[in-house]
């Protein structure tokens, strides 16, 4: 097993590199054809093999949606001896906050956060005040409670108004979602570097641990540059979440971890990211 760096994350312990699961569900953020390719590739046995490969490299946490597909493959993975912990994400197209939180608790999640698209939509519709009740429900189930978001203004509001355990901060804000938090396959997505700079600048000021995500711009960024930027932006309490697609490269997990490890070492030896 790789000697993976771990961090204290509120009251939990996690590898600094968290495995993302968007590809498992066919969310490529690269178009309908790529979505379908991922869906056909990631059969249950392939997903479980990917989880085992991640675990063998020292990854202790997977971040995944609260839908029946995810809960089924996690149940099988754990029944077969898997040990990675689940950070759950609500999924607006499937069920309400409350139903997703109940699923997360029943399915064995140790943390749960409100979907980033939902938070962006609630910001646009001026309905963020309803989030605290969902956070309270998550905590009542014994899980860490968090929120995600693509717009730094979500976290501006949260710092002033929300009692929460952690944040999920997207480096990019590729889709406008004023009416609905749901991601629609095939929607045009735009990844702007100014969004990344703005979110990194906001992360520096936040009072809660942050999971940095979409650092690769859904495969658009060069991995070495992306991991170097993330490593220099991360604080001691922070982690990074990255999905993989081994069909493109069977050694993607190992190579990503090697690049990330090197980036973290270089960041500790040198300066931090300048937004």
N, C-alpha and C positions, 0 to 999 in steps of 0.2 A: 504493500500500500504506500502511496505517495505520502510524504510528510507534509500534509496540507495545513496551512495556517488556519487557526480557529480564533474566534473572537467571542467575548461575552456580549450577548445581544439581549438587553434588558435582563430577564432572569433565565434566559436560555443560553446554550452554547451552539454555535454554528460555524461551519467552514466559511471562510471569507468569500469563497466562490460558491454561489447557490445555483443549482441547475434549474433553468427555466423550462417550461413545458409547452409553450405556444406551438412549436412544430408538431408535438404529439397530437394536437387537435386540429392541425391543418391551418394554423394562423401564420402564414409566411410573411405577410405584409409586403409581398412581392407580386401579387396578382393571382387571379383565379387558377391559372394553370399550375403555378407553384403550390398553391393551397392543395389542389387535388393530388399532386405528386406526393406531398407529405402525408396526406390521409391514406393513400394506398400503401405507402412504405411503412408507416408506423402501425402495423398490426400489433395486437396485444403482446405477443411474444417478443417482438422487436423492441417495444417500449420497455418491457421488463429487462431485456438484455442491456438496453441503454442505461437504465437505472443501476443495474448491477455493475456495469462498467464505470459509471460515475462513482459509485460507492467504493469500488476497488482503488480509485484514485484519491480517496480521502474526502470526497464531497459528502456532507452529512445532511443536506437539506435540499428538498425539491419544492419549487413553488408552482402550484397548479390550481386550476379552476374547480369550483364546487359543482361539477356536473356528474352524472352517473357513469359516463365513460371514464373519467379520472378516478372516481371512487372505486370502480371495478378493478382497474389495473393496479391501483395501490393496494387494495385488499389482497389480490393474488400475489403481488410482490412481497408484501409483509408475511403472508401465509407461507411463502416459500423461503423465508429467512431474511428478507430484506430489512434494513435497519434505518434507512434515511427517514428523517422527519418531514412532515408536510406543513408548509405554510400555504394556507388556502386563500383563494381570491374569489370574491363574489362574481357571478356572471349574469348580467342584466337580461339577456335574451332567454334565460332559463327560468329564473324565479326572482322573487323579491329579496331585499336584504335579509329579511327575517328567515325565509326559507333556506337561503344559501348558508346563513350562519348556522342554522340547525343541522344542515347537511355536513358542514365542516366539523362541527362538534361530534356528530354521530359517526363520522368517517375517520376520526382519530387525528384531526389537525391539532397542532400546538399553537398556531397563530392564524389569524384571519384578517384580511384587509378589504376595504371597499374598492371596487374596480376603478381604475383611473379614468376611464371614459365617463363613468357615472359621476365621479367627482367633478370633472370638467363640465358636464351637463348641468349639474346642480349649481355650480358657480354661475353659469350663463343664465340660468332661470331664477337665481337668487333664492335657492331653496337649501342652502348648505346647513341651515339650522336643524334640519331633520337628521343629520349624521350622528350627533351625539347619542341619540337613542340606540342606533345600530351599534355604535362602539360599546355602549353599556351592555348590550345583549351579548356581544362577543366576550367581554370580560366575565359576564355572569356564567358563561360556559367554561371558564377556566383557561381561555386562550389569550395570547397577546392580541391586542387590537391595533389595527393600523389603517391608513388610507393611502391610496395611490393617486397620482395625478401627472398630467403632461404640461400643465400650465403653472408657472411659479406662483400665480396669485392664489391658487388653492392652498398653498402652504403659508402664504401671507395671512390668509384668513385663519387657518388652523392654529398658527402660533398664538393668535389672539383669542381664539374662541373655542378650541377643542382640547379636551383631555384625552390623549391618545398615547400609545406606546411606541409606535414607529411610523416611518414614512417610506413610501415607494416613490422615488422621483425619476421620471422619464427624462432622458437627455433631449428628447425631441417631442414636438407637438405636431405630428404629421397630418392630423385630420381635425377639421372643425366639427364639434359635436354639440351644437347648442340645444338640439331638441331631444337627442337620445344618446345614451352612453354606449350603445351597442356598436360593435365593429361590423361593418358590412364588407364581405369579401369582394375584392375588385375595386373598392373605393380608391380614388387617386390619393396618394400620400406624398407629402413633400417634407424633406428632411433638411432643415436649415441650420448652419453652424451657429448662427446667432441665438437660436433656441438653446443649443447645448451650452453656450457661454452663459446665457441668462440663468439656466437651471443650476449650473455649477456654482455660480455666484450666490444663488439663493441657498443652496445646500450648506455653504460655509456658515451661514447665520442660524441654522436650524438647531433647536434644542433637543431633538430626538434623534435616535439612530436612523440612518437612511440606507435603504437598499437601492443602489443605482441600477437602472435598467434602460433598455434600448440603447446601450452604449455603442453597439455596432451598427446602429441605424438599420436594423433588420437585414444585416449582411451587406450593407452598402459601404461601410467603412473598412479600411485596411485594419486587420486585427491588431497589428503591432502598435499602430497609432492609437487605436481605440482603447486598448488596454493600458497603454502608457498614460493617456489622458485620464482615464478613470482612476488608475492607481494614484496619480498625483492629486486627484480631487478628493479621494476618500479620506475620511477621518478615522481615528483608531476604532471607533464604534461601528463603522460602516461595512457593508458587504456589497457584492455585485451579483446580479442575476443575469445569466446568459443561457439561451437555448442552443441546441446543437442539431445538426442534420447529418448523421454518419453516412447517409447515402452519397453525399458529396465527397466525404473524406472519412474513412473508417477510423482514423486516428484523431478526429477532431477534438475529442475531449482532452486527450493527452497533450495535444499541441496547444490548445487554448490555455490549459493550465500552466504549461511551460512558459508561454508568452506572458501570462498574468503574473506568475511567480517572478520572472525576470523584471517585469515592469514595477512590481512592488519593491523589489530590492533596490532598483535604481532610484525609485521615488524616495525611499528612506535615506539613500546616500546623497541625494541631490535636493533640488528645490521642488516646490509644489507648483501646481498648474496656475498659470496666470490667465484669468478670464479677460 
